[in-house]
Amino acid sequence: MSSINTLLISQDYKCAICETDRPGGGRKHFCVDHCHKTNKIRGLLCVKCNIGQGYFNDDPSLTQALTDYLIKYNQQMAKDPSP
C-alpha cells in the first residue's frame, strides 16, 4: 500500500484540517500537503484548506492571528448582533 493510501486511511478518508470527505475544486483526490522546507508530507487536505494554508505561507502565527480575530468578532456579535 502506498504512503498516500496509508495516510488517507489514517485520516479516515477526510481532510486533515476541516474533516470534509470531499476534496473539492472538481478534484477526485485530496491535495498532498508538504513542508516546503523539508519536503516531508504532512497530510492530505481538501482544496479549500490547501489554498487557505498557502495564503498564510505555512505561518502558524498568521493562522493564530486569524483565529483570534474571528473569536473576537464572534464574541462582539454575540453581545450586539446589529449591523
C-alpha positions as CSV (number, residue, x, y, z in Angstrom):
1,M,0.0,0.0,0.0
2,S,1.3,3.4,-0.9
3,S,2.1,6.0,1.8
4,I,-0.6,8.2,0.4
5,N,-3.2,5.5,0.8
6,T,-1.9,4.8,4.3
7,L,-2.3,8.5,5.2
8,L,-5.8,8.6,3.7
9,I,-6.8,5.7,5.8
10,S,-5.3,7.2,8.9
11,Q,-7.3,10.4,8.2
12,D,-10.5,8.4,7.9
13,Y,-10.7,9.5,4.2
14,K,-11.1,13.1,5.3
15,C,-9.2,16.4,5.1
16,A,-6.7,16.7,7.9
17,I,-8.0,20.2,8.8
18,C,-11.7,20.5,8.2
19,E,-12.5,16.8,8.0
20,T,-14.6,17.0,4.9
21,D,-14.8,13.8,2.9
22,R,-14.9,15.7,-0.4
23,P,-11.7,17.0,-2.0
24,G,-13.5,19.9,-3.7
25,G,-12.5,22.0,-6.7
26,G,-13.6,19.4,-9.1
27,R,-10.8,17.1,-7.9
28,K,-11.1,13.4,-7.3
29,H,-8.3,13.3,-4.8
30,F,-7.1,15.3,-1.8
31,C,-4.1,17.6,-2.1
32,V,-0.9,16.3,-0.7
33,D,0.3,18.9,1.9
34,H,4.0,19.0,2.5
35,C,6.5,21.2,4.3
36,H,8.2,23.5,1.8
37,K,11.5,23.4,3.9
38,T,11.8,19.7,4.3
39,N,9.6,18.4,1.5
40,K,8.1,15.9,4.0
41,I,4.4,15.1,3.6
42,R,2.2,16.5,6.5
43,G,-1.2,15.3,5.4
44,L,-3.9,15.3,2.9
45,L,-6.1,18.4,2.5
46,C,-9.2,19.5,0.6
47,V,-8.7,22.2,-2.0
48,K,-10.1,25.0,0.3
49,C,-7.8,24.2,3.2
50,N,-4.8,23.7,0.9
51,I,-5.4,27.1,-0.7
52,G,-6.1,28.8,2.6
53,Q,-3.0,27.4,4.2
54,G,-1.0,28.6,1.2
55,Y,-2.3,32.2,1.6
56,F,-0.9,32.2,5.1
57,N,2.5,30.9,3.9
58,D,2.5,28.0,6.4
59,D,2.9,30.5,9.2
60,P,1.2,29.4,12.4
61,S,1.4,32.9,13.8
62,L,-0.8,34.2,10.9
63,T,-3.3,31.5,11.3
64,Q,-3.4,32.1,15.0
65,A,-4.0,35.8,14.4
66,L,-6.9,34.9,12.1
67,T,-8.3,32.6,14.8
68,D,-8.0,35.3,17.4
69,Y,-9.7,37.8,15.1
70,L,-12.6,35.6,14.3
71,I,-13.1,34.7,18.0
72,K,-13.1,38.4,18.9
73,Y,-15.6,39.2,16.2
74,N,-17.9,36.4,17.2
75,Q,-17.8,37.4,20.8
76,Q,-18.7,41.0,19.8
77,M,-21.6,39.8,17.6
78,A,-22.9,37.7,20.5
79,K,-23.1,40.9,22.6
80,D,-24.5,43.1,19.8
81,P,-25.8,41.3,16.7
82,S,-27.0,44.5,15.0
83,P,-25.1,45.5,11.8
